[in-house]
Amino acid sequence: IGGWQPRKDSRCHITGQDAATWGEFRDRLTRHGPGSRLTRMTSPAWTLAIETSTRQGSLALLRERELCTELPLELGTAHGQSLLPGVASLLRQQQLTPGDLRLVAVSQGPGSYTGLRVGVVCAKLLAWSLQIPLVAVDTLRALAAGHETAADRLWVVTDAQRDAVYAACFSLKTPHAPQTLVPTQVLPVQHLVAQIAP
């Protein structure tokens, strides 16, 4: 567990310093509670995911790689006003505190400039204040990764407005593991139809 190294005499090092029996380790976890460094070493890895690339955004909490809860957000003209209250609501649902988070993931687009800006600012604020890693996720690649079945060519398309679309093509020989064939492009709908036609 983290920096713990069991010894043959059933003793171990606590974060490389004090020696203690396993019984004392359990006592310390109980005494220090869920916010302590010892608890953080052994607690599951919770990830907060923020998606704001479209008017219909979403927040999600994942435990390890399992989706536990999701909250749709109608961003509209209110932009990011519902983001932090939404994060607080998700944490309450899982009986968590911000200190339980280990990672923040945020969509990097393509998509709405204003929505993406709000999502990234919120994600940076949370990651900085909690001192945890922040990762950016390509929106179209994430959509491709959610496809349940294998595909030689999978086009992922979202609305770019003004009769244009964002589009990218992926190979999905293994479900949930897309490989980019055609990188993200912005083009008129009719050009996309001509490009993907057999």
HELIX and SHEET records of a PDB file:
HELIX    1   1 TRP A   22  HIS A   32  1                                  11    
HELIX    2   2 ARG A   37  THR A   42  1                                   6    
HELIX    3   3 GLY A   76  SER A   82  5                                   7    
HELIX    4   4 LEU A   83  GLN A   93  1                                  11    
HELIX    5   5 PRO A   98  ASP A  100  5                                   3    
HELIX    6   6 TYR A  113  LEU A  130  1                                  18    
HELIX    7   7 THR A  139  ALA A  145  1                                   7    
HELIX    8   8 VAL A  189  ILE A  196  1                                   8    
SHEET    1   A 2 ARG A  11  HIS A  13  0                                        
SHEET    2   A 2 ALA A  19  THR A  21 -1                                        
SHEET    1   B 5 GLU A  66  GLU A  74  0                                        
SHEET    2   B 5 GLN A  56  ARG A  63 -1                                        
SHEET    3   B 5 TRP A  46  GLU A  51 -1                                        
SHEET    4   B 5 LEU A 101  SER A 107  1                                        
SHEET    5   B 5 LEU A 134  VAL A 137  1                                        
SHEET    1   C 3 ALA A 151  GLN A 161  0                                        
SHEET    2   C 3 ALA A 164  LEU A 172 -1                                        
SHEET    3   C 3 GLN A 179  PRO A 188 -1                                        
END                                                                             
